[in-house]
Amino acid sequence: MDSNQEDHFDRLPDAILLLICNKLLDAKTLIRCLSVSKRFASLIPQIDTVFLPLPRVVPDPKPGEGLPKKVFKVFVQNLVTKLVRFLQHIIFARHATNFKPDHFLYHSPYGVLKNFNGVKTLHLELPCIGCDMGFDSGDHSLRLLKWKAEFGQELKSCVILGATSFERKKLSSTNTGNEVRDEEEQECFQPYLAEEVLDLQIMWTISCLVSASVRHYLLKEIVAKCRTLQSVVVTDVSKQGKLCMAEEQLVELRNITMNSMGTSTERTPIPNSCIKLWYEPVMEFPASGIVMKGVTVMVIRPVNGGVTWGEGKSDGDLLVGDLDGKEDHEDKAVFREAVGEMVKRKTKFVMELSSF
């Protein structure tokens, strides 16, 4: 381009350029834009919407730790995976109060966010971490576990959708689900849950609540220092869980004394809570060809003085929100339909969860 030719981009007013930059969202891209020109360097800090993926901190290997040792570690890890998972099941159910999530190590988000002066909407994305339950079951089906939690100073509510099997298959026109319904009728009217079903649901509950409480703890420094924030969402790469905080909840958290922001290994305690649980052995969706087995929906709310409380929302209102499903809109629709069908059932179970 001729050096004398006018650059029409420079003719854009700052308000339009700022609107364009706000659409970029990605923090890494925005920080690179700081070096484009003096004009960009003055506008980028005014961005009010930021998406920030956080890489997990990988500790440097100790001196002398060579390839044979690493291969041995991988071998041992694969060998005892099933045993460890079984032990975790027991530990989560019996010793949740002693849980120390020392594997939750991230680079400080504030180190990036200090480049922006007026962030109002923040979306943090975390890597997959050890406490998050994997979906792969080693066969043609997937294990499903989705959750959404709302926090202020502490937990306000948490919704969990889980299934022991989640798969697509063609449903024959001759089989309209009679066999499936027969299986449902045999189990869904039982006034209790089988021990193995209840054990799995306890493990799901503890896993989701621990993940949510660690994410909430991670936000404390950010909320305290970024005083312009009005909305925060924390998700993960696998789209398993979502933590949400609105402006009122952020103010509530910001106003408390931050005495425990010392280490990244801590988490926010979970208060005494009430769990409402719906369970179906099998659910199928002929339109999409999706079949779920062992379907569970849980609504968790704190209990204060024997009274269940929250943000003034009904169970239905909490369940309407997205469970941060996959990018596949069809799957999201199925998840919403599954939750809607589950809560229509009159049969539900109520349990209490002690603080941990």
C-alpha positions as CSV (number, residue, x, y, z in Angstrom):
1,M,0.0,0.0,0.0
2,D,1.3,3.4,-0.9
3,S,2.6,5.2,2.2
4,N,0.6,8.3,1.2
5,Q,-2.6,6.3,0.9
6,E,-5.1,7.0,3.6
7,D,-5.7,4.2,6.2
8,H,-9.5,4.0,6.5
9,F,-9.1,2.0,9.7
10,D,-7.7,5.1,11.4
11,R,-10.8,6.9,10.6
12,L,-12.9,4.7,12.8
13,P,-13.8,6.5,16.0
14,D,-12.5,5.0,19.3
15,A,-16.0,3.9,20.3
16,I,-16.4,1.7,17.2
17,L,-12.9,0.3,17.5
18,L,-13.5,-0.5,21.2
19,L,-16.7,-2.3,20.2
20,I,-14.8,-4.4,17.7
21,C,-12.1,-5.3,20.2
22,N,-14.7,-6.3,22.7
23,K,-15.8,-9.0,20.2
24,L,-12.3,-10.6,20.2
25,L,-12.8,-11.8,23.8
26,D,-9.6,-13.9,23.9
27,A,-7.2,-12.4,26.5
28,K,-4.1,-13.7,24.6
29,T,-5.2,-12.0,21.4
30,L,-6.1,-8.8,23.2
31,I,-2.7,-8.5,25.0
32,R,-1.0,-8.9,21.6
33,C,-3.0,-6.0,20.3
34,L,-1.4,-3.8,23.0
35,S,1.7,-3.8,20.9
36,V,0.0,-2.8,17.6
37,S,0.1,0.9,18.2
38,K,-0.2,3.6,20.8
39,R,-3.9,3.9,20.0
40,F,-4.5,0.2,20.6
41,A,-2.4,0.4,23.8
42,S,-4.7,3.1,25.1
43,L,-8.0,1.3,24.0
44,I,-7.3,-2.4,24.9
45,P,-7.2,-1.7,28.7
46,Q,-10.8,-0.4,28.4
47,I,-12.1,-3.8,27.2
48,D,-15.0,-4.9,29.4
49,T,-15.4,-8.6,28.2
50,V,-12.6,-11.1,28.5
51,F,-12.3,-14.9,27.9
52,L,-9.2,-16.3,29.7
53,P,-8.2,-20.0,29.3
54,L,-5.8,-20.9,32.2
55,P,-3.1,-23.4,31.5
56,R,-2.3,-25.8,34.3
57,V,1.1,-25.4,36.0
58,V,3.3,-28.4,35.2
59,P,6.1,-28.6,37.8
60,D,9.7,-28.9,36.3
61,P,11.1,-32.4,36.7
62,K,13.6,-33.0,39.4
63,P,17.3,-33.1,38.3
64,G,18.3,-36.6,37.2
65,E,14.7,-37.7,36.5
66,G,15.3,-39.4,33.2
67,L,13.2,-41.3,30.6
68,P,13.3,-44.7,32.4
69,K,11.8,-43.2,35.6
70,K,9.1,-41.5,33.6
71,V,8.2,-44.7,31.7
72,F,8.1,-46.6,35.1
73,K,5.7,-43.9,36.4
74,V,3.4,-44.3,33.4
75,F,3.4,-48.1,33.8
76,V,2.6,-47.9,37.5
77,Q,-0.1,-45.3,36.9
78,N,-1.8,-47.4,34.3
79,L,-1.5,-50.5,36.4
80,V,-3.2,-49.1,39.5
81,T,-5.7,-46.8,37.8
82,K,-8.7,-49.0,38.6
83,L,-7.6,-49.6,42.2
84,V,-7.1,-45.9,42.8
85,R,-10.5,-45.1,41.4
86,F,-12.0,-47.6,43.7
87,L,-10.2,-46.2,46.7
88,Q,-11.2,-42.7,45.7
89,H,-14.8,-43.8,45.7
90,I,-14.5,-44.9,49.3
91,I,-12.4,-41.9,50.4
92,F,-14.9,-39.4,48.9
93,A,-17.8,-41.1,50.6
94,R,-16.2,-41.4,54.0
95,H,-13.5,-38.7,54.3
96,A,-14.7,-35.7,52.3
97,T,-13.7,-33.4,55.1
98,N,-10.0,-34.3,54.7
99,F,-9.9,-33.7,51.0
100,K,-6.8,-31.7,50.0
101,P,-7.0,-30.9,46.3
102,D,-3.2,-30.1,46.0
103,H,-3.4,-30.9,42.2
104,F,-5.3,-27.7,41.5
105,L,-2.4,-25.5,40.4
106,Y,-2.9,-22.7,37.9
107,H,-1.0,-19.7,36.7
108,S,-2.4,-16.6,38.4
109,P,-5.3,-15.1,36.3
110,Y,-4.7,-11.7,37.8
111,G,-1.3,-11.5,36.2
112,V,-3.2,-11.3,32.9
113,L,-6.2,-9.3,34.0
114,K,-4.2,-6.5,35.4
115,N,-3.7,-5.4,31.7
116,F,-7.5,-4.5,31.7
117,N,-8.8,-1.6,33.8
118,G,-12.6,-2.1,33.3
119,V,-13.5,-5.8,32.9
120,K,-17.2,-6.3,33.6
121,T,-17.7,-9.8,32.2
122,L,-15.1,-12.5,32.7
123,H,-15.1,-16.1,31.5
124,L,-12.3,-18.3,32.8
125,E,-11.7,-21.7,31.3
126,L,-9.7,-24.3,33.3
127,P,-7.9,-27.4,32.0
128,C,-9.1,-30.9,32.8
129,I,-8.0,-31.7,36.3
130,G,-7.8,-34.8,38.4
131,C,-10.9,-34.3,40.5
132,D,-13.1,-33.9,37.4
133,M,-14.7,-37.2,36.5
134,G,-13.8,-38.5,33.0
135,F,-16.5,-39.6,30.6
136,D,-14.6,-42.4,28.7
137,S,-15.8,-45.8,29.8
138,G,-13.6,-47.7,27.3
139,D,-16.5,-48.9,25.2
140,H,-19.0,-47.4,22.7
141,S,-20.8,-45.4,25.4
142,L,-19.9,-42.4,27.5
143,R,-20.5,-41.7,31.1
144,L,-22.2,-38.3,31.5
145,L,-21.6,-35.9,34.3
146,K,-22.6,-32.2,34.1
147,W,-23.0,-29.6,36.9
148,K,-23.7,-25.9,37.4
149,A,-23.1,-24.1,40.7
150,E,-23.9,-20.6,41.9
151,F,-21.8,-19.0,44.7
152,G,-21.8,-15.7,46.6
153,Q,-19.8,-15.8,49.8
154,E,-20.5,-19.5,49.8
155,L,-22.5,-22.0,47.9
156,K,-26.0,-20.9,46.9
157,S,-27.1,-23.8,44.7
158,C,-25.7,-26.7,42.6
159,V,-27.5,-28.7,39.9
160,I,-26.0,-32.1,38.7
161,L,-27.0,-34.3,35.8
162,G,-25.4,-37.7,35.6
163,A,-25.8,-40.9,33.7
164,T,-23.8,-44.2,33.9
165,S,-24.2,-44.7,30.1
166,F,-24.9,-42.1,27.4
167,E,-24.9,-43.4,23.8
168,R,-26.4,-43.0,20.4
169,K,-28.1,-45.9,18.7
170,K,-30.8,-46.5,16.2
171,L,-34.1,-47.3,17.8
172,S,-36.2,-49.7,15.7
173,S,-39.7,-48.6,14.7
174,T,-41.0,-52.0,15.9
175,N,-39.6,-51.4,19.4
176,T,-41.2,-48.3,20.8
177,G,-39.5,-48.7,24.1
178,N,-41.7,-51.3,25.6
179,E,-38.8,-53.3,26.9
180,V,-37.2,-50.2,28.3
181,R,-40.4,-49.1,30.0
182,D,-40.8,-52.6,31.5
183,E,-37.4,-52.2,33.1
184,E,-38.3,-48.8,34.3
185,E,-41.6,-50.0,35.8
186,Q,-39.7,-52.7,37.7
187,E,-37.3,-50.2,39.3
188,C,-38.7,-46.7,39.4
189,F,-41.3,-47.4,42.0
190,Q,-38.9,-48.8,44.5
191,P,-39.0,-46.6,47.7
192,Y,-35.2,-46.8,48.0
193,L,-32.0,-46.6,45.9
194,A,-29.8,-49.6,45.5
195,E,-26.5,-49.4,47.4
196,E,-24.3,-49.3,44.3
197,V,-26.5,-46.5,42.8
198,L,-26.3,-44.4,45.9
199,D,-22.6,-44.9,46.3
200,L,-22.0,-43.6,42.8
201,Q,-24.3,-40.6,43.3
202,I,-22.4,-39.7,46.5
203,M,-19.1,-39.8,44.6
204,W,-20.6,-37.6,41.8
205,T,-21.9,-35.1,44.4
206,I,-18.6,-34.8,46.3
207,S,-16.6,-34.6,43.0
208,C,-18.8,-31.8,41.6
209,L,-18.9,-29.8,44.8
210,V,-15.2,-30.0,45.4
211,S,-14.5,-28.8,41.8
212,A,-17.0,-26.0,42.3
213,S,-15.5,-24.9,45.7
214,V,-11.9,-24.9,44.3
215,R,-13.1,-22.7,41.4
216,H,-14.8,-20.3,43.8
217,Y,-11.6,-20.1,45.9
218,L,-9.6,-19.3,42.8
219,L,-11.9,-16.3,42.2
220,K,-11.3,-14.6,45.5
221,E,-8.2,-12.7,44.6
222,I,-9.7,-11.8,41.2
223,V,-12.9,-10.5,42.7
224,A,-11.1,-8.6,45.4
225,K,-8.7,-6.8,42.9
226,C,-11.0,-6.4,39.8
227,R,-13.6,-4.2,41.4
228,T,-15.4,-3.5,38.1
229,L,-16.5,-7.1,37.6
230,Q,-20.3,-7.7,37.2
231,S,-20.4,-11.2,36.0
232,V,-18.1,-14.2,36.2
233,V,-18.3,-17.7,34.7
234,V,-15.7,-20.5,35.3
235,T,-15.9,-23.5,33.0
236,D,-13.4,-26.2,32.0
237,V,-12.1,-27.5,28.6
238,S,-14.3,-30.7,28.8
239,K,-17.4,-28.6,29.4
240,Q,-18.3,-30.6,32.5
241,G,-19.0,-27.9,35.0
242,K,-19.9,-24.3,35.2
243,L,-19.6,-21.9,38.2
244,C,-21.6,-18.7,37.9
245,M,-21.5,-15.4,39.9
246,A,-23.7,-12.4,39.2
247,E,-23.0,-8.8,40.3
248,E,-24.8,-9.1,43.6
249,Q,-22.9,-12.3,44.5
250,L,-19.6,-10.8,43.5
251,V,-20.2,-7.8,45.8
252,E,-21.1,-10.2,48.6
253,L,-17.8,-12.1,48.1
254,R,-15.8,-8.9,47.8
255,N,-17.1,-7.5,51.0
256,I,-15.9,-10.4,53.2
257,T,-12.5,-10.4,54.7
258,M,-10.1,-12.3,52.5
259,N,-7.9,-14.1,55.1
260,S,-7.4,-17.4,53.2
261,M,-5.9,-16.3,49.9
262,G,-2.5,-17.6,50.6
263,T,-2.2,-20.9,48.7
264,S,-3.8,-22.3,45.6
265,T,-4.4,-25.7,47.3
266,E,-7.3,-24.5,49.4
267,R,-11.0,-24.3,48.6
268,T,-14.2,-22.8,49.9
269,P,-15.9,-25.0,52.5
270,I,-19.3,-26.5,51.5
271,P,-22.0,-25.8,54.1
272,N,-24.6,-28.2,55.4
273,S,-26.9,-28.9,52.4
274,C,-30.1,-30.5,51.4
275,I,-30.1,-32.8,48.3
276,K,-33.2,-33.4,46.2
277,L,-32.6,-36.4,43.9
278,W,-34.5,-37.8,40.9
279,Y,-33.4,-41.2,39.4
280,E,-34.5,-43.2,36.4
281,P,-32.9,-46.5,35.4
282,V,-33.3,-45.9,31.6
283,M,-34.4,-42.9,29.4
284,E,-34.5,-42.9,25.6
285,F,-35.1,-40.1,23.1
286,P,-36.3,-41.7,19.8
287,A,-35.9,-38.4,17.8
288,S,-32.1,-38.2,18.4
289,G,-31.5,-41.9,19.0
290,I,-29.9,-41.3,22.4
291,V,-30.3,-43.7,25.3
292,M,-29.3,-42.8,28.8
293,K,-29.0,-45.3,31.7
294,G,-28.7,-44.7,35.4
295,V,-30.0,-41.1,34.9
296,T,-29.7,-38.9,38.0
297,V,-30.7,-35.2,38.6
298,M,-29.7,-33.5,41.8
299,V,-30.5,-30.1,43.2
300,I,-28.3,-29.1,46.1
301,R,-29.0,-26.1,48.4
302,P,-27.5,-25.0,51.7
303,V,-29.4,-25.6,54.9
304,N,-29.4,-22.9,57.6
305,G,-31.0,-23.7,61.0
306,G,-32.9,-26.6,59.4
307,V,-34.3,-24.3,56.7
308,T,-33.3,-24.9,53.0
309,W,-32.4,-21.6,51.4
310,G,-30.9,-20.2,48.2
311,E,-31.4,-17.2,45.9
312,G,-35.2,-17.2,46.0
313,K,-35.3,-19.6,43.0
314,S,-37.5,-22.6,42.7
315,D,-36.0,-26.0,41.8
316,G,-37.5,-25.5,38.3
317,D,-35.8,-22.2,37.8
318,L,-32.4,-23.7,38.8
319,L,-32.9,-26.6,36.4
320,V,-33.8,-24.4,33.4
321,G,-30.3,-23.0,33.1
322,D,-27.7,-24.5,30.9
323,L,-25.5,-27.3,32.3
324,D,-22.6,-26.2,30.2
325,G,-23.2,-29.0,27.7
326,K,-21.1,-29.8,24.7
327,E,-20.9,-27.5,21.8
328,D,-23.3,-29.8,20.0
329,H,-26.7,-28.1,20.2
330,E,-28.5,-31.4,19.8
331,D,-26.8,-32.8,22.9
332,K,-27.7,-29.6,24.8
333,A,-31.3,-30.1,23.8
334,V,-31.3,-33.7,25.0
335,F,-29.8,-32.7,28.3
336,R,-32.5,-30.1,28.9
337,E,-35.2,-32.6,27.8
338,A,-33.8,-35.2,30.2
339,V,-33.8,-32.8,33.1
340,G,-37.3,-31.6,32.3
341,E,-38.7,-35.2,32.1
342,M,-36.9,-36.2,35.3
343,V,-38.4,-33.5,37.5
344,K,-41.9,-34.3,36.2
345,R,-41.6,-37.6,38.1
346,K,-43.3,-37.5,41.5
347,T,-40.8,-39.9,43.0
348,K,-37.8,-38.1,44.4
349,F,-35.4,-38.7,47.3
350,V,-34.3,-36.1,49.8
351,M,-30.9,-36.4,51.6
352,E,-28.7,-34.3,53.9
353,L,-25.1,-33.5,53.3
354,S,-22.8,-32.4,56.2
355,S,-20.4,-29.5,55.7
356,F,-16.9,-30.4,54.5
